Amino acid sequence: MIPETIKNFSQQLAFDPVVENADKLFSAKSFIVAGMGGSHLAADLLKVWNPSAPITVHSNYDLPRLPAEELKQSLIIASSYSGNTEETIDAFEKARSLKLKVATISTGGKLLKLAKKYGTPFIQLPDVKIQPRSAIGFSAVAMLKLIGEEKELAKIKQLSRKIKPADAEKEGKKLAGKLRGLTPIIYSSAVNFPIAYNWKIRFNETGKIPAFCNAIPEANHNEILGFVLNKGAEIFSKRFGFIFLDDKTDNERNKLRMGILSELYEKVGLTVARVDLKGKIVWEKIFNSLILADWTSYYSAKLHGFDPEEENLVDKFKEMIKPK
């Protein structure tokens, strides 16, 4: 059940990942994470923790179009929670065919079988029967392990005793009520955009509603025009509700932009919510925000009469694209 998954999230941060075939783990200076859906979200968040981290996220078949020498100097991390994501398996096999260094993160499936077959390094995640987006703690810890960030792992383990997911339930339920009947649009600074994108994904997958996201300052240069209530435009604009993710460490000019934009939207009658990124360190901000997103999207589904655990459409689509 999703409520129990959210409440148990802190346990993921205590996960102690073990690298199998560690003697073959390539000590790289750059990393390419191949993953789809919830299986690449942790890699996105690593860029919030360290915007200069040499990590390329690849969500597609094959490998990114990079110079051959750059590919050779990188560790390819094939990340698939189920282990059966066809795009990720394709990236793994492409890396193998080019004799590149590869490691995997998975609970099992074909990807784990391939890693064992070829003796490549892998981390097996606990299979606790949750959705990939809900396993982001496991994935983040595993990725930090593969890229050698032991200090960050220690910080996250400390957070497993500090973060109390149940404490955010009331706020999430209230926020869901405020946004009821509206399509959410989540704004953040550019550096925090992966957090905003994670909110969007949770509204899509758990809430079962459309949702969108954008970054400040980019949105000030274009998207703002779409929500100016010119005569006759209300039919479009008032269907949206806006969440602003406020971070006290953001660039001062961007904080000013966020404040002015939220005020402009409120003045023309749009629904606006300001949500602080709470925490002393980056990882605490990240996980606290995603927990709130989980509660908000869960109660959004309940308020709209949707089943937050329904995943059949994704499974049906996968069946439809299988080779005949």
N, C-alpha and C positions, 0 to 999 in steps of 0.2 A: 504493500500500500504506500502511496506517495507521502502521506503525512509522516509515516514512520521512517521512510527514506530520508526525508528532510531532517527530522529530529536526530537521526543517527549520523548525519553528515560528518560531525567532528571525528568519528571513528576512522574515517578515511584518511584524515591527516596524521593519524598515528601509524599508518601502514608503513612497514619496513621492507622496501622492495629489495629483492635479491636478483642480481644479474647472473643468469645461467650462461655458461660458456664465456665467462668474464675474461679469460685469458686471450680471447679473440676480439675484445672490445677495442675499437680503433680510437686512439686519443686524438680527436679532431679539434680544429680551431673553429669550424663552422658546422652547422647542422641543417638538415632538410627533413622536416616532419611531413610525411605523407599520410593524410588522414581525411576522412569525410565526416560531416555532421558533428556529433558530440565528441568524436575521437580526435579532432584537431583543436577543439576549444581551449584545452589546457596550453597548447603551444602558443595560441594567441595571447593568453594571459601572461605567459612568460615575457612577452614583449611589453606588457604593462609594468612588470617587475623591473625589467631592464630593457628600455627602449633600444639600447645599442647592442643587445645580444645578437650574435651572428646566427640567427635562426630564420630560415625560410619556410613558410607554411605552404604546402602544395596540396590542393584539394582537387585532384583531377586524375585521369589515367596517366600512365607513363611517368616521366620525371620533368621537373622544370627545365626550361630551355636556358641553361647556363653553360658557360665555357667548359669544355671537357676537363681542363685542369682544376677548375673550381669544384666540379662534381667529385673528382678523385680525392680532393683534400677534405671533403665533407663526410660526415657520418649520416647515412640515410636512416631515419627512424620511421619504420612502418607502424603506424598506430591504428589499430582497429579493435574496439572493445569486444565485439563478437568474434573477430578473427575471420570473418567471412565477407568483408566488404570488398567487392570486386575491383574497385579502383585502386585500393591500397594493395591488394594482392598483385595487381598489374605493376604497380610501382616497385614492389619488392622483387618481382621476377625480372623487371627491366634492370634494376640495380645489379642483380645477380649476373645477368647476361653481359653487363658492361664491366664485371669484376670490381664493382664498387663495394665499399664497406657499408654493411647494413646491420641494423638491430631492430627488434620488434617489441611492441607492447600489446598485449592481448590477454583475454581470459581463456582463449582456446581457439577452436575452429581451424580452418585450413591454414591460416597464417602461422599459428603456433606449430602445426605439423611440419610446415616448410622449414621453420627455424630449427626444429629438432632434426629434421632430415639432413640439412646442410651444416648443422653445427654452428649456426650464427648466434650471436648474443641475443638474449631475450629476457624480458621481465613478464612473468605471468601474473596478471591482476586477479584479485579475489573475485570469484564469480558469485556475487550475492544477488543475482537476478534483478538488477535495476537497469534503467535506460542509460545509454552512454552519456547523455548530458548530465545525469545525476551522479555519474562516477568521476566527475571532474577532479575531485580531490585525489583519488587513486592515480589518475592519469598525470596530474601535475607532479606528484611525488615521484612517479616512475620516470618522467622526462628529466626532472632535476637530477635523478640518480644517473641516468645515462650520459648527461652532459657534465657530470662531475661536480655538481654544486652541493657539496656536503654541508656547508654552513647554512645554506637556505633550507635544506632538509631539517636541520636541527631547529631552526626558527619555526618551521611549519609544525613540527612535532609538539613544540611548546603551545602552539595555538590550539592543538587538539584538546587541551585541558582548559583553555580560556574561552573559546567560542561556544556559546549556548544557543543552538538554532531555535529552540522552542521560544526563546525570548522575542523573536522577531515575528511570531505568528500573528499577534494582534495588529501590528503595524501593516503587515501584508494584507490581512483581511480588510482593513480600513481602506487601504490604497486600491484594492480590487473594487470595493464599493464605489469609490470616487470615479473610477474609470468605467463603470458598468455601462455597456451599450456603446462604448467608444472604441475606436481602433488606436492602440497606443503607438506613440512615436517617442523614442528614447533619445535624449541628447546627452552628450558628454564632451569633454575636451578630446582632442585628437589622440593624446597619449592613453586615455582611458576608453577609447572606442571599443576595444575588445570586450570590456565589461558591458557597455551598452548593447553590443551585438549578442552577448550571452542573454541579456534580458529579452531581446527580441526572440531568440530561439525558444526560450521558455514560454513566452506567450503563444508562439506557434505550436509547439509540441505538447505542452501541458495544458495551456489555456484553450487551445483549438481555435484561435482567432488570428486574423492578420495582424501584423505588427511590423514596425519599421524603425530604423535608427539612423542617426547622422551625427557628425562631429562639428564642434565649434572650433575654429571660426568658419569653416567651409559653408555651413548652413546659412550663415549670415549673408553670403554672397549670392544665394540663389533660392534656397527653399523657403526663406522668409516670405518671398513674393507669393507663394502658393497659398498662404494663410492670411493674407490681407483681405479683410472682408469688404470687398467692393460690392456694389449693389448686385444682388443675385448670386453672389458667391457663397453665401452662408450655407447653402445646401451641401457644399463640399467640406468647408473648413470645420463646421461644428460637429462633424462625425468623428473627429480625432480628439484624443486626450494626450497631453504631453508630460513626460517625466524628465526632469532635469537632474542629472547626477552631479552633485556639487562636491568638489574636492578642494580643500583649503590649500593644497600645495600646487594647484593649477597656476599657470601664468596669470598675472594680475589682470592683464587686458582681456584674457578669455573669461575670467571670473566676472569682469564688468559686462562683457558681451552676454554671458548667460543670464545675468540679472536683468539687463535691459530687455532682452528677448522675451523672458518669461513675463515681465511686466507688460510688454506690448501685446502679447497673446491674451493675457488676462483682461486688459482694457477693452479688447474687442469681443470679449465674452467666451473665450476658449477655456477649456478645463486644463489646469496646470498643477503639477505636483513637484515640489522640490525635495530631493532625497539626498541626504549627506552620505558620503563614503566615510564610514566610521572605522577608525582603527589607528593604532600607533605606527604600524609598519604596513608596507604595501600589501603583503599577503593577507593581513587582517582586513584591510579595506576590501580587497577583492572578494574574499570568502563571505564576509558579512553582507556585502551587496548581493551576491548570488543567492544566498540563503533567503534574503528578502524577496528577490525575484521569484524564487521557487514558491514561497508562500503566496505571493501576489497572483502568480499565474494559476496556482492551484485553486484559490478562491474565486478567481475570475471564471474558471471553467464551471465551478459549482454554481455561481450566481447566474450563469447563462444556461444552465441545464445540460452542460456537456460532461462527458466522461473523461476526466483528466488522464486516465490510464489507457485510453483507446489508442492503439497504434496500427490498426488494420490497414489503413490507406497506404502507409509506407511499405508494408509487407506485400500488399496487392500490387503496388507499382513495381516492386522488385520481381514479382512473378511475371508481370507483363513484359518486362524487358529481357527475360531469359531467352537464350537462343532456342529457336524452335527445332 
